[in-house]
């Protein structure tokens, strides 16, 4: 099947398929004499695996490890479980940070009159760079929290 058909069958865009091939996440495909890529059912199965892993928030590097483990019939399931649980920890930290940011913004919005006057605690807090969570605990600065959220 061609790249468009593989994209449709796997749920991965043609652009991402080419990218995954370029970084070695999937093997280079067979090409026709005209230079068109030809994908097998096995390639599509691998692309679906990758898509599901991406949907769960794994990074490309983690997915490469997962694909390698998937292909290794001698693997220990504890290796896969360890990766999954480590990823759960990362996701739970991100959730906590997002909830804290949401709490800070709710607190600021609750203290904003939302009228025609220019006074706005939201803008004042953003300009000062020192936000406080509703519980008076120091919340992460917006830029730093964003940096920590990256996998």
N, C-alpha and C positions, 0 to 999 in steps of 0.2 A: 504494500500500500504506500501511497505517497505521503508527504508530510502533512498535507491538509487532512487526509483521512486519518492519519495517526493522531493528529491533534484532536479531531472530533471524537475518535474512539477513546482517547485517554483523558480528555478534559484539560490537556496542557496545550497552551498556544504554540503555534509553529515557531514563533520567535523564541519562546522558552526552550523548545526542543532543540533548536540550533544552539542556544546558549549552553544547555546541559551537555550537548555533544562537544562543544568547544572547550569546556572545562574538564571533560573526561568523566562526567557523572554517568553518562551512557556511552557505550562504545561507538566509534565511527561506524556509520551505516554503509551498506552496500550502495553503490551508485550505478545508475543505468549508463549506457554509452553516451547519452545526452547530458549526463551529470546530475540527474535527479536522484534524490535520496529515496531508498526503498526500505520500508520498515516491516518487520515481521510481527507476528502476534506476540512473541516473547518481548520484543522492544516495547510494544504497547503495554504489556503487563508491567514492565519495569517503569514506564512512564506513569502508570496509575499508582504504583507503589510510591513513587516520588511525589506525585500530587497529594496523596493522602498524608504523607509525612509533612509536606509543606502546609497543608491544611491544619495540622496539629502544631505548627509553629516551629518545627525543627529548622535549624540553619542548613545551608547547603553543605557545610562541612560535616555536620551531624548526619545529614542524609547520606553522604558518601560513606560514612561509617556504617549506617544502617543497611545500605545496599550491599556493602561488603559482607556484613553479618548475614544478611538474607541469602546471599549466594553461597555462603560457607555452611555446608551441611554438617560440619564437625563443630560448629560453634556451641558455646555454652549459653543456655537461655539466660543465665544470670548476667551475662554481659549486656544483653538487650534490655533486661529489666533494670539494670543499673543505669543505663542511658535514659530510659523512660522516666525513672524516678528522679533523676537529676534534672531532667527537663521540667517535670512537675514542680520541683522546688523553684526553678527560675520563673515559671509561669505564676506561681503563687506569690512570689516577691513582686512581680510586675503588677499583679492584681492589687496587692496591698498599697503599692506606690500610687497606682491610678486612683484607688479609693481615697487615699490621703489628699491627692491633688483635687479630686472632686469635692471633698469636704472643705478644703480651703476655698475653692471657688464658690461653693454654696454659701459659706460664711460671708465672704466678701459681697456676694450678690444680695444676701439678706440685709446687709448693712448699707446698701446703696438705695437711695430714695427712688431712683428711676424716674425722676421728674425732669423738668426743663432746666434745672439749675446745672451749672458745670461741675459742682462738687461731686466726686465719685471715688469712693474708697477702693474700687477695683483698679482704676487707673493709678491712684496714689500708691497703692501697694506694689503694682507692677513697676512703677517708676522708682520706688525706694529700693527694690530688690530684696526686701526683707518681709516675706510673707509669714503669717502665723496661721496655724491650723485652728479650727473652731475650738478645739480643746485647749488652746493656748500653747500647745506644743509647737516647736519650730517645725515647719513643713519644709521639705526640700525646695531649694530654689528651682524655678521652672526649667532653666537651662540644664542644671545638673541632673534633675530628675529625668529629663528627656535622654540625657547621655546614659544614665544607668539603665534605662529601659531597653537599650539595644542589646541583642543577644551576644 
